[in-house]
């Protein structure tokens, strides 16, 4: 059974930074894409960022490019999301996802999710 545990959420002012962490219990962690999604109140869950196996290619939603950075530490089975220049519209529950895959339509999907961590940005 795959388990994911996020941490690092909180309340910050606009322009501030937060770093999310997600520890994953997946024996072959380094072989999988890892990523982050978010869901704002009243909206559908949306893709934020993904990172290929062994710290390869990274992918970002247009809304976070240049502000967020995804990274991973395979020795610790942990994936991170550094979020800078935060905006009120970044307010959401952020979910870690394991074993992401990208469909032919470009949509990112995952079967394994964390419980989520709340990120709130005040204006």
Secondary structure, 3 states (H helix, E strand, C coil): CCEEEEECCEEEECCCCEEEEEEEECCCHHHCCEEEEEECCCCCCEEEEEECHHHCCEEECCCCCCCEEEEEEHHHCEEEEEECCCCHHHCEEEEEEECCEECCCCCEECCEECCCEEEEEEC
